[in-house]
Amino acid sequence: MLTRTCIGERFLHLAQTLQFGWFVGHVTLLLCTLRYGLSYVTFHPYSAWARYSYRTAFVSAAVTYGIVVYKAYRARARAGSRQQGGPMALAGDENVQYLAMALVWLFGRQIPLALLPFMVYSIFHVATYTRTNILPTISGPQQSPAGASPGGRPASKASPMADTIGKFVKEYYDSSMMLVASLEIFLWFRVLSSAIIFTKGSWILLGIYTVFVRARYSQSSFVQAAIAQMVARVDALVANQSTPPIVKQGWERVKGAGRQATDATDINKYVGGQQQPGMKKAQ
């Protein structure tokens, strides 16, 4: 009984943290995505349950990224930072970008592919939080053997499951981030196809999502690598001798226009920053 009470107290303490709400949001996002996926594969993507699951997933995404943005703001405020960041700094925050896109997808029409990048992120966030918070809460502190640590301070029990989760995250992180980058690029083409056939609101959505992808390109080495791979594959196809010259010329023009657009929309040129592409994943 005492053990159960101690576990209950530890969970109660954990549940009172803002980070636990972030964890619950990611779990909810995963469950709703799976529920929507079930409706989608059974050809009922617009049923009541499917619509509810789709919208709830993005509500959860908005809540989780909102929590991260709020915590970052509060941390700067507590540190006494006078500069909380102007509009450009705010727009350059990856978590703000994903928060904005979660709201866009929430209030826009259903695009199933939009759920997948958020789902991949949530898998890793849930796994990491489970390893670093849930499992230690269940196992509880363990008094280290004499001399094992200064002062005999309690340490969390080693868990085989925690080790397994850690290995999973370490082994599949890079490939999963490449998957996210590829999904985001494919999603751009999905939105473009809707704009080409003049689906209602698609051109506005295309503009918003293009800004998002451009920001991701400047910040994520995974997005850069995914685009480079895509361009290389098309180059290989176009280089075939059977490819008509007009197609080759058209592809070169597309690449040239893409380079010009990328160069013209480089924010660092206008704000004088030297932002380096990173490998950080959104929270």
Secondary structure, 3 states (H helix, E strand, C coil): CHHHHHHHHHHHHHHCCHHHHHHHHHHHHHHHHHHHHHHHHCCCCCCHHHHHHHHHHHHHHHHHHHHHHHHHHHHHHHCCCCCCCCHHHHHCCHHHHHHHHHHHHHHCCCCHHHHHHHHHHHHHHHHHHHHHHHHHHHHCEEECCCCCCHHHCEEECCCHHHHHHHHHHHHHHHHHHHHHHHHHHHHHHHHHHHHHCCCCCHHHHHHHHHHHHHHHHHHEHHHHHHHHHHHHHHHHHHCCCCCCHHHHHHHHHHHHHHHHHHHHCCHHHHHCCCCCCECCCCC
